[in-house]
Amino acid sequence: MREYEGTHPWITFDLDLRRVPHELWIALGEAQSKCEHISGTPLKPSVAEELHTVFLAKGIRATTAIEGNTLTEDEVRKRIEGKLELPPSREYLGTEIDNMLKAINSVKDGVLSGAHSGISLNEIKDCNRQILDGLVLEEGVVPGDIRSYSVGVGRYKGAPAQDCEYLLGRMCEWISKDFPAPKGQEIVYGIIKAVVAHLYLAWVHPFGDGNGRTARLVEFKLLLEAGVPTPAAHVLSNHYNQTRTDYYRMLDQASKSGGDIIPFMFYAVAGYVDGLREQINTIRVQHLTVSWTNFVFEAFHNRTSMACHRQRRLVLDLSTKPGEFIPFDGISTLSVRTAADYAGKTRKTITRDLNALVKMDLLDWTADGIKAKVEKIEAFLPAKRPLR
């Protein structure tokens, strides 16, 4: 008998999927459907790159913020893009971001290149090593090394140190062999494996530091391996950060309930589906923007005068502020392009251009100001009965 069996009897490496309620299977099915939708949606290269950067920044910011990193999402994005230098007193915050970026890219490149699938003890150690590289750590903490002493988070104590390596090995074998995915349900089972691995790593707490970040990185890897598109693989970390109190409460509840994993899975999958819905809405907005731009270009087909070129640029620049009314005096400074177009022009020229665009039904001009009629493009969506 190992010591953990007495101290942590909820670590059983057992999940009877026959006990999973139908509501959770429905949510898992919706998550798979939405992941397939995201991965099958064509985007302009610039838009695809922007979405990748946005959700990468969200994911890195979320998984480090849970552990106390105070950089904002905008600062994290600038750091990812190499545009943020921090004073010496805060540089460690940037190093945490750099480490997560390197670790995420390493995992992503490995998965997409078809390297080793599943998860192994050495991979988990390597994840922790990358996460903690170069950080100032407490005495006795060695990046990538299994701890040889007791640790805990709040009142929760990690598994006995002498059992940690054994438990990680058991977990890797269990995750890799005991969750075979029926054909067509790879993402469903990938989500199950990812959440289970996350929970067990939190329970075992095998390292002196970086356990949460390691668990979420392993979760990210298992999601990618199941076929989840890269932007969607960051959603769970964002959910945990946005609901941090519930996150710790659900982790605590899972151990106190004797190892019942299903409530934590409900919590994780519900948040995952909500995050995927938001991601799809972001992609939908990008698609509508592309469709509107094409619509505007078609409206100016065969119109080649300089005035028409200026008017087309004006309505497209107004389109970058959908739903926002711009005052007349703000038109000539709306963008660098409009400032150049209207430099030296009179108010009469601007008025003439605006009237032409109103006549083409591309602008609204009211007492509140001027706005592009971007909502027109939604008229081309399939009709459906509104829900009450």
N, C-alpha and C positions, 0 to 999 in steps of 0.2 A: 504494500500500500504506500502510495506517495503522499507527501505532506499536504499537497493542494487538495486532495480528496477530502481531507478533514477541514481545511480552512476555506476552500472555495468549491463546495460540492455542486455549485451550479455550472461549473465548467465540465460539461458532459459530452461534448461533441455529438450532439443528438438534436435533430430537427425532423420531426415527423410531418412531412408536407401534407399528409392526409388531414392534419388538424388545421391547416390554413383555411380560414373562412372564405367564402366565395367573394365577399367584398374586397378582400385583399388581392385575390386572383384577378378580379375585374380591374383594380387599380394598376396592377402589374401589366395587364394586357394593354391598358391605355398608355402606360409609360412606353412599352415597346412600340406601339403604333406611332406615338409622337416622335420617338427617336428615329424611326424609319422615315417619317415625314420630314424631319430636319435633315437627315442625311441624303434624302432624295430631292431636295429643293435646290435648283440651280440658282446661283447668284453671280452677279458681276464680280470679277476678281477683287476689285477694290472694296466692294461691300463684304465679300467673304472674309477678306483680311481684317476689315474693321470688326466684324462680328467675332472673329477668332480672338482678336486683341481684347475686346470688351469683356468677353466671358473668361478669358485667361486671367485678366486683371481681377475680375470679381472672385474667381476661384482662389487665386493666390492670396488676395487680401482677406478673404473669408477664413481660410485655413490658418493663417498666421494671426488674424485678429482674435480668434478664439483663445489663442495662447497668450494674448496680451499685446501684440504688435499694434501700435497706435497710428500707423500711416493710413491716410485716407485712400479711397479707391483711386482718386485722381493721382495721388502721389505714387501709388503702386504702379499705375500705368506708366507714368513718366519714368519710373525706375526700370521697368521692363524695357522701355524704349531707349534706355541709356541717357535720359535727360534730367535725372534727379541726383544731385550731389547733396549729401547731408553733412552737417557739422560733425566733428569727431564725437561729440557726446551722444549723437543719435545714429551714427553710422552702423551700429549693430543692427538697427531696425532694417536698414537697407540690405545688410548681409543676409538677414533672414529671408528677405524677398528674393535676393539673388540665388540663394540655395534652393528655395522652392522652385524657382524658374528652371534651374539646371536639372533638378530632380524630375520635374514634370516632363521636360523635354527629353531627358534620358529614357524615361518610361515610355513616352509616346513613340520615340524613334525605335525603341526595341520592339514594341508591339506591332507597329506598322511595317517593320522590316521582316516580321514573321519569326522573331527570336523566340526563346523559350516561353511556352504558354503555361498558364496556371501561376502558382506562386510557390517559391521555395524559401527555406530558412535563410540561405545566403542572400537572396534578393531582398528580403525584409531587412536584414542587417545592412545591406548596401544602401537601402532607402534612408535608414536612420543616419548612416554615415554622411550621406550627401546633405541631409537636412541640417545637421549640426556642425558641418565643416567650418572651421574658422571662427566659431562663436566662443565667447567666454562662458565656460560652464562651471558648475559646482564641482568641488573636489571629488574625485572618484568617478566622474562621468567621462566615459570614453566613447566617442561617436562610433556607432556600429557594433559595440560590444554589449553582450547581455550583462545586465547588472549582477553584482554579487552581494547585494545588500537589499534591505527592505525599502520600498517606496510606496507612496500613496498620493491620492488627490483628495483633499478634504478628509472626510472620515473613511473613504474607501482605501483599502490596502491592496496593492498588487499581489499577484500570486507569489508563493515562496520562491526566493531567488534560485534555489537549487533545482526547481522544477521548470523554470522559464524556457530553457532551450528545448527540453522534452515537449512542453506544451506547444511551442511554436511548430515543432516538427509534426506533432499530431494534427495541429490545425491545418497545416499546409497539405498534408495527406488527405484529410477529411474534405477540405474545400476542393481539392483537385479530383477526387475520385467518387465522392458520395452525392454529387449533384449533376448527374448526366442530363443534358438538356434535350428534350424531344425536338425533333426537326421542326424548325420554324419558330421555336420558342427560346432561341439562344439568348436574346436580350432579357427576357423574363427571368431565366435562371441565372444570367449574369448579374442582374440586380440583386437577386437573393444571395448569391455568393459574396458579392461586394459588401452588402450590409452585414452579413454574418461575420465575415473576416474583420470588418471594422469593429464590431461588437466584441469579438473574442480578443483582438489585440488590446482593446481598452480594458478588458477584464484581466488579462495576463499582465499588462503593463511591463513588458520585458526589458525596457531600457531605462537608464538613469534620467533621460530627458528626451523630449521629442516624440513621445508615444502617440499623442493625438495626431500630430502631423504625419507620422509614419502610417497610422491606421487609415487616414484619409488618402494618402498617396497609394497605398495598396488597394483601397477601394477604387480609386481612379484607374489603376492598371486593370483590375478585373472588369470594370465597365467597358474600357476600350477593347479588351480581348473579346467581349461578348458582341461587339459590333456597334456599340454606342458611339455616335459621332463626337469628335473632340469637344465642341462647345458644350454639348449636353453632359459630358463626363465631369464637368465642374459644378453642376447644379446642386448636387447633394452637399458639398462643402458650404455653398452659399446658404442653403437651407439651415444647416446646423448653426451657422453664425447668426442668421437672422432670428433664430428661435433658441438662443444659447441657453436660457434658463430651462426650457423644455428638454433640450439636448442632454444636459446633465441630469435632469430629473428622470428621463427615460432610461439613461444608462444605469442610474442607481436602482430604479424600479426593476430593471431586467435581472439584476443580481439578487435583489431581495425577494423576487418572486420564485426563486429556485431555478433560475435559468430559462424562464419562458421568454423566448426570443420574439414571439409574434407581435406583442404590443410595440416593441421598438421598430419592428419592420413596418407596422401600420404607420407609425409616426414618420419614418424615413421616406416611405413610398408616397404617402400623401403629400409631403413637402416636395418630393421629386416631381410629381405630376404637376403641382402648382407652378414650380419653376420652369418646367418644360412648356407649359401653356404660355407663360410670360415670354419665353424664348421664341416660341412660334409667333406670338404677336409682334415681337420685334422684327422677325423675318418678314411677316406679312406687311408691316409698314414699309420695309425696304422694297418689297415687290410693288406695292402701290406707288412708291416714289419713282421706281423705274418705269412703270406703266404710264404715270402722269407725264414724265419727261418725254416718253415716246409720243404721247398724245399731243403735247405742245409742239414738238417738231413736226408732226403731221399737220397740225393747224397752220403752220407757216410754210407748208410745202409749196414750192414754186414762188414764194415771196422772197425776192433777193435784194431788195433795196437796203441801204444802210439803216433806215428807220426801222425796218422789219427785223433786222438782226439785233438792233438795240432793244426793241420791244420784247423779242423772244428771250434775250438774256435777262431783261427786267423781270418777266413773269417767272422765270426759273429761279432767280435769286429770291423773289418773294416766296417761292415754294419751299425754301429752306426754313421758313417760319410758319408752318401750317397752322391755320386757325388764328394766327396773330394779326391784328390790325396794325398797320404801319402808318404813322401820320404822314401827310403829304410832304412836310419838310424833311422827313427822314428818308425819302425815296432816293435822293441823289447820293446819299452816304450809306446805302443799304449794304454795299459790299465794295471791295476794291474795284471790281469790274464796273459796277454802276457809277461809282465816283469818276472813273475814267470816261465812261460813256457820256456822262452829263457835265463834264468839266467844260465850262465856257458856254453851256446851253442855258436858255432862259426858262422861267417857270412855264412859259407858254409851250415850249417843246415837251416838257414833262407832262403837262396837262393833255397835250395832243396824243402822246403815247399811251397815257392811261385811258383816255377815251376810246382809243382804237382797241385796246385789250378788253375793255368792258363790252364793247360792241361784239368782240369775238367770243364773249361769254367765258373769258379766262380769268377775269378779276371781278371782285366786288368792291365798289367804292361807295362808302356810306359816311355818315357823320362820325363814325368811330374811326375811320381811316380806310386803308386799302389792304386787301389780302387776296392771295391767289385762291382760286376755287378748286383746290386739290380734291375736295370731297366729291367733285363731279365724277372722278374715276370710279368711285364706289358704285355708281349706277350701273356699271358693267359687271358687277358681281352677280352670281346666280340669285334669283329671288327666293326668299324663304319667309315663313310666318314668324313674326317677332315673338319671343318668349316673354311671358308676363312674370 
